[in-house]
Amino acid sequence: MSEGHTPGDWSFDDGFIVAPDPAGKHRDIYIAEIVTEDEEGRLAPDKQHHPNGRLLAKAPQLLTALERAFEILEHIADMLFYKDGQPVTALEARQIEEIYFEAISEFAPFEMLIRQSRGEI
């Protein structure tokens, strides 16, 4: 994880996005609050508060998954192009298997994170 945001797995707790306290002083620290009132009425509908909170709480894990997906795609692109930028016209079975297994190995973790972000599990 990069140094720009609070590390650790975040969670959604009673309207707040919380994370483990990196300093260890508290059980957790507040990252954000899902606003439920505003003088100007600029609020998401009530039915979106919990889904928004779940999604926001998954932000660090989604970033990590996106970085991993980028690495996989970059590796696949490297294997499919020669050094001079021309596309590969033939691959050995070993190379095809390598591309396939690298991509397929991430399907389950990606699917799990997507489903958690949507509140399906």
N, C-alpha and C positions, 0 to 999 in steps of 0.2 A: 504494500500500500504506500502511496506517496505521502510526503510530509505536509500536505496542505490541509488536511482535515483530521478530525478526531479519529484515532484508530479504533479498531475493534468492531465487533458485531453490534450494530445498533438494534434497539427494539422499540416497539410502540407500547407505551404504558399510560393508560388513562389520559389520553389527549396529548402526551408528550413523546418526542423522540428522545430516547436516552441511550447512553453508551457507558461502558465501564470507565470509571475514573482513571485516566492514565497516571495521575499522581498518587493514586491509592488512598486518598483521604476519605473518599466517600464510596458507597456501594456503586453509585452511578452518577452521571452528570447529565444535565439537560442540553440537548442539541437544538431542539426546535419545539414549538408548540403548534398544534392544530387549532387555529383560532375559531372560536365558536360565537363570538360577537364582535361587532364593529359598528361604530357610530354611523358610518356611511352605508352599511349594508353590503359591503363588498366581500361576501363569503361564499364559499362553496356550499352547495346544498348539504343538509345534515346527513343524508344517506351516503355522501362521499367522504365524510370525515374519517371513518375507520379505514376504508380502502386507501385513501390518500396517506394516512399514517403508516399503514403496512408497507406501501410502496416506498415512501421516504425512508423508512427504517432499513430497507434493503439496499439503499444507495451504495454503501461501501462494497457489499458483496456483488452488486450489479457491475460496479466499476471493475472489480477484479475479474469477473467473468468476461466482460467486454475486452479487457486487456488480453486475457487468455485466448479469446476468439480471434483477436487481431493477430496474435502470434501464430495460431494455427493457419489462418488465411495467408499470412506472410510466408510461412514455410511451404504451403501448397503452391503459392505463386512462384516461389523460388524453384520448386521442382518442375514446374510446368513451362518455365522459360529458360532458354540458353543464356549464357552470359551476354551475348550481343543483343538481347531483348526480343529475339525471335521465338515464337511459340514452339514447344516441343511437338514433334510429329509422331513420336513413338515412345512409349514407356515400357520398361521391363516390368514383369509381374511383381517383382519385389518392390519397385517404386510405387506401383498402384496400391499394393497392400499397405505400404507405409502411410501413404496419404489417407487411405480409407480408415485404417485403425487409429490414426491420430485424430481424425475428425470424429469418428464414432465414439471414441473413449470419453468425449466431453458431452455427448448428448444427454445422458442421464443427469449429471450435475446441472447442466444448463436448464433442462426441463424442470427439475426440482426447484431451482431458484425462481424461475418464471412463475411456477404454480404457487410458491410461497408469496411472491410479490403480489399476485392476484388474489391471495387469500383463499385459494382452493384447497390448501392443506395446512 
